[in-house]
Amino acid sequence: MTGKPLETLTFEEFQKVEIRVGTIVEVKEFPEARRPAFKLWVDFGQEFGVRKTSAQITKNYEKRNLVGRQVAAVMNFAPKQIGKFMSEILVLGFPDDVGEVVLASVDKSVPNGGRLY
């Protein structure tokens, strides 16, 4: 094996992480954030409903282009207070070549609430 060694986890440990897909239904500016960010409301279907979060994605995305986009998110992190805003999920992304977030998403529409496996 070459490259950086990684900590391993069991399949049972992986199963504890609820990574699900949802559709962004609302986006608002978040001027109180320390770094430029948007407030997102993401619909995870009937079983989970709409959850909110903030995301530092203003460099690669415009507000008007986010509504209707499906994204992957961790659903079972503890809620986190960000200023006066309570984040309920963690939307997933990867760094681009300058370290800005590119959202993790699906390449074909799938039902909201679907679990990653």
N, C-alpha and C positions, 0 to 999 in steps of 0.2 A: 504494500500500500504506500502511496506517495501523497504528499500534501499534508495539510493541517489535520491533526487528529481531532475527532469529534466525540463528544460525550454521547454514549448510546442510551436508548430508552427501550423499554419493552413495548410490545404491541398494546398491552393493557394500559400502559401509561399514555400512549398516543390516543387511545380510545377515549380518554378523559377530556381531551381537548375538543370542544364543539366548534368546528369550523363549518360554517354554513354559508349559503349564497342568499343574497337579498338584492332588491332593487331600490336604488336611491329615489325617494319620492319628494324630498324637499331639501333645499340647500340655502343656507343663510351665511352672510358675512359674519366673521368672529373678530371684530376689531379689538376686543379686550385681550385676546391671546397674545402671549409674549412673542411668538413667531407667527407670521401670516398663516391663517387657517380658515377653513370653512366649518360650519356646523352642518352635519348631515343627519337626515332621518332616513332609515333604511327599512323597507318592508320585507319581513321574513315569512310572510304568509300567515294563514289563519292560526296555526299552532303557536307561533312566537310573536306575531304582531310587528309593530313598528318600533324600532329601537334607535336611539340617537347616539352620536359620537362627534368628536371634532377630528379633523384631519388636516395635516400640514401639506396640502396638495395644490396650493395656489400657483406654484411655478409651472406645473404641467397641465393644469386643468382650469377651465373657466366655469363659473357657476352654471351658466346656461347649458353647458354640454354634459353636466353630470346627471341631471334628472333623467331617469329611465335606464341608466347604466346599471348592470348587475355587477356586484362586487362580492368578494369573499371576506368573511369576518369571523373572529373568535367571539363566540357568544357567552362563554362562561368565565370570563375574567370578572373580578369584583368591580363594581362601579367605581369610577374615579372622578373626583371633583377637579374641574379645570376652571379656575376662576369661579364665576357664578353658574357655570354650566356643568351638569353631571353627565359624564360619558358612560354609556352602558355596554358598549361593544368595542372591539379593536378591529378596524378595517385594515386589511392586509395589503402590503405593497412591497416593492423592491426598489433599491436605489438605482437611478440612472447613472450615466457616466460622470455627473457632477454631484451625486449624492442626493438628488431630489426624488421624492416618492413617485413611483409609477404604480398605479393600483393593480392588484391581483384580481383578475376577472375571468369569466368563462368565454369561450369563443363561439358558443352557441347558446341560445336562450334555454334556460332550465327552470323548473318550478322553484319559486321562492321557498326558502327553508331547507332545501336539499343539503344533505351533509356530505362533506368531503370524505372520500375513502380511496 
